[in-house]
Amino acid sequence: MQSRILLCWRLIAGVLTLALAACTSAQPNQVGDQVSIHDPVMAEEDGRYYLFSTGPGITIYNSDDMIHWRPQGAAFTEQPGWAQEVAPGFNGHMWAPDIIKKDDHYYLYYSVSAFGKNTSAIGLTITPTLNPDSPDYGWQDQGIVIQSVPNRDNWNAIDPAVITDEHGDAWMSFGSFWSGLKIFKLNRQWNAPAEPQQWHAIAAAARPSSTPDEQAGPAELEAPFIFLHEGYYYQFISLGKCCRGADSTYHVAVGRSKAVTGPYLDKDGRDMNQGGGTVMLKGTPAWPGVGHNSAYHFNGQDYLVLHAYEAADNGLQKLKILPIQWQDGWPTVDPAGLDSYVSKIIAAP
């Protein structure tokens, strides 16, 4: 009996390992390939664009036109010293970053987690420049911002995104599955919650009371990203399942609020805390799963940045950057952009 139980656990562990590899596998980085990444975020410095994503040490690319991308290595050459304590067995893959500038430094938030568990933490590393050719370039880890612990917390410290409000205060949204998505006010250093702490729920889905606290549950929502446009805060979230290649059900929904803390309502007035959210972009036969987006205003145009799984390439994830158009106060994108936007890896000069 014990040997059969051990075999079952080994099979389960193998399935989780394959799922984790699918969700965090490094792209081949071959010149001429498309950029193959999960969870993309971007920043611009001195006319050059920088792309960060899930991967070993947080993978980085840079580009002059948002189409042709040069590999730039990783933010981490070795894992943070605290990572193994948070997630035993951590293998160096860091998830779901966010990048934002504060004063004279760039702040890169990232996630350390055990797959499918809320054994997670959000960390922070900073650099004075994103330009790898500058003598000032170099990342300095600042440690843990927040941490979630199974059976203590019914939320998951993953998928961070930071926005500053109309008063200049910084707020971090985050979350995946469990009790939903949250936002809290950061302190003046942007490296911990402000005191006294201010936490708010911003999106949630039904979670059966019978679901054990250590399990993710059926509420398939994650990856909040808040974007300010003409007096409204727009919260983008990803619904469905990622990381399953052509079987992924990932898609993007949105709601808006006059306050960064919510409530966020969709087009029909439904609260995103009550399962609301207007679907903005769904998969297509060619791109069955799309999601984990960020949003930016570059050179007079707003963009949605996300990954999509390509059915014709065995469900491999690809970078997509789609122009946002605004209709009656709501963001829209043309699904045809999933086909027309094609990134390309080029060699560094």
N, C-alpha and C positions, 0 to 999 in steps of 0.2 A: 504493500500500500504506500509506504513512504517513498519508494522509488518511483511509483506512478505519479504521486503528487509532485515530486521533484521534477519529473519530466514535463508535467503540465506547466509548472512555473517557468521552466526553461523555454517552452514554446511561447508562453505569453511574453517573456522577456525578449525573445527573438522578434516577435511581431512589433513590440514597442521600439526595439532598436531599428528595425526597418522603417517604421513610421518616422522616427526621429531623423534618420538619415535622409529620408525623402524631404523632410521639412527644412533641414539645415545644411544639405549637401553643398559643397563649394562648387562654383561654376568652373568650367574647364579653362577659362582665361586664354583661349586660343584666338589669335588675331583673325578677324573675319567672322567670328561667331557673333551671335546676338548676346546681349548681356542677360545672363540667366541668374536671377536673384529672387529672394523673398523680402518682403517688407521694406520697400525702398523709401528713403527720405533724402532730401536735398538741401544744399545751401549754395549761395553764390558769394564769391570773393574776387574783387578786381576783374570782373568780366569772365571768370571761369566758374563752371558749375562742378559741384562735388556731390557724389552719390554714395550713400552709406546703406548697408543692408545686413541682414542676418547672415552669419557665417563665422568661420574661424577667426576670432579676434575682432569681429566687425569688418567686413570687406569694404574697400573704398575704391571708387573710380573718379576720374575727373574728365571734363569735356569742355570744349569751347562753343559747342552748338547744341547740346542736349541730345545728339544723335550718335556721334562718334566718341567712344569712351575709352580712356586709357586706364588699365589696372594700376592702382596705387598701393597695393599691399593691404595692410590691416592696421587698425588703431592699436591693437595689442599684439606684441610679440610673444608674450606669455600671459597666462590667465591671472586675474587678480588673486592676491593671497587669500582673500576671504571666500572665494567661490566654492571651494570644496566643503566648507563648513555649511554654507547655505544649501547646496545641492550636491550631496555625496555622489561621486561618480561623474561629476561634471567633466565634459570632454573638450572644453575649449571653444565650443560653438556658443556664440552670444546672439541673442535674439532681439529683433524688433527695436532698432535704435531710434533716437530722435536727435536732431541737431539744431541748435539755435545759438545766436550770438548774444552775449551779455558783456557790455562794456568793451574791453579790449581782448576778450577771449571767446572762443567757440566752445560751447558746452555740448558734449555728446553723452546722452543718456542711453543706457542699454540694459538688457535683461539677462539674468542668469536663472535658469529654471530646470527642473526635472520634467520631462515630457509627460503631459497629461496629469500633472499634479500642481498644487499651489505651493510647492516647495520652491519659492521664487524670491528674487530680490531685484530691485532696480538700482543700478549703479551709475556713477558719473565720472567721466574723464574730460579733461580740458586741454586746449592748446591755444597759443596766441595767434596762430595762422593755420590755414588748411593747405597752404602751398608746400609740397614736400621738398621743393628746392630752396626754401628759405632756411637760413641758419637758425631761425627761431622756432621752426616746426618741431613738434614733439608732444606727445600726449602724457599727461600726469593724472593718474587715477586718484579720485577723491573719495572713494569708498561707497558705502551703501546709502541710498536715499530713503528707501522704505523696503520692508521685507514682509512676506506673508508666510505663515507657518500652518501646516495642516492641523486640523482639529482645534486651532486657536482662531484662525481667520476664515471667514466665508467669502473671501475675495482673493484675487490672484495678482501679485505684484509683477506685472508684465505689460508690454505694449505701452510704454510711456510716450506722452506728447506734451510739450510745454507751450503755453501761450501767455502773452502779457495782456492785461485788461486795459481799460481806458484810463486807469489810475497809475499804470506802470507796474502793478503787482503781477507776479508770475504765478501761474496755476498749472499743476500737472494733472492731466487726465490719464487714465490707465485702466487695464482690466481685461479679463478673458474668462468667459463662462462663469461659473459659480453664481454669486448673487448679482453679477452685472458689472457695469462700468462706473467708475468713481472719478471725482476731481477733488483736489485739495490745494490749498494755498501754500506756496513755497516760502521759505524764509528769505531774508535779504541776500544771502549767499547762494540761494538756489540749490542747496545741497541737502535739505531736510524740510519736513513740514514746519510751517510757521507756528509759533506758539502765541496764544492758545490755538490749538489745532482747529482748522475749519475744513470738514469733509462733507461732500455732497454726492448723492447718487444721481447719475445723469442718464443712464439707460439700463434697462433690465428686461428680462423675459421670465415667463412662468417657471418656477422651480418647485417640483413636488416636495412637500414636507418630509416625505419618506426618503429622500435622497441623502445618503450619508455625507457629512460635511467634507470628508476628504475626497469625494468624487466630484468631477466637473459638472455632471448633470446634463440635462438635455437642452439647456438654454444656450443656443449657438450664436453668441455675439461676442465681439472683441474689437480691439484695435481702434479706440476712439481717436479722432483727430479733429481739433476745433480750429476753424478758420474765420477770421473777422472780415465781413464785407458789408459796407454801407449801413453800419449801425446794428447789424445782427451777427451773433455768433452762430456759425453753422457747425453742427457736430456730424461728422461722417463716421459711420461704423461699418464693420464687416459682419455679415450674417452668413450662416451655413458653415460648412466644413472646408478647411483648407487642406493642402498637403496630401491630396489623394490623386494627383495628376488629373487625368481625364474624368475621374469620378468625383472631382471636387464640386461642391455646391456653393462655393464662396460667391457673394455679391455685396454690393455697396448700397447702403441706405443713409438717409440724411434727415435731420430735423434742425430747427433753429430756435434761438432765444435772444431776448434783449439783454440778458445777464449771462455772464460766463458760467455761473453756477446752475443755470437752468431756471425753470423747466424748459426742456427742448421739445417742441411740438412739430409734428409733421404737417404736410399740406392739408390734411383733414382735421387738424387740431388734436390729434392723439399724442399723448405724452409718451416720450421714448422710455420713461420709467415704467410704463404700462404696456410695453410691447410695441409701441408706435415706431414709425420710421418710414419715410417715403423711399421706395426703391429707386435709386438713381442709375445704377448700371448692373445688368445681369449678364451671365455668361451667354455665349452663342455656341452653335455646334462646333465652330473652329476653336473657340476659347471658352470651354465649359465652366471654368471657375475664374473669377476676377475679384481682387480685393486687396485688403490691408494697404489702404491708400494714405497718402499725404496730399496737401494742397498748398500752392504757392502763387505769388504774384511776381512775375519776372518780366521786365521790359514792357509794361503796359498790358500784359496778358496773364490771366489766371490759368493754372494748370492743375490737373489731377494726375498724380504719380502713383502707380500701383504695379502689382504683378498679375500675370495671367498665365493660365496653364494651356499649352498648345496641344490640341488633340493630335495633330499630324506629326508631332515630335514626341510621342509617348508620354504626353502630359507634362513635358518639361516646362518649368516656370520661366517667363520672359518679362523683361522690363517693358512697361507701357507708360507713355506720357501723353495725355490727351488734353486739348484746350477746353476750358470751361466756358460755356455761354450762360448768360443769366436771362431767365424768362419769368416775368412777374415775381421777381425777388427770390427765385429758386435756381440752383445750379443744375445745368444739364451738360451732358457730353454725348457726342455722336459715337455709337457703338462701332461704326465703320472704322474709327480710329484704331481699334484693336488690330485691324488688318494693315492699315496704312502706316502706322508708326512701327519702324523696324530699326532697332539699335544695332550698332556695330562696334566690336572691340578693335581698337587700333593699338599699335605699338607706342610705347612712351618714347618721346624724342631723345 
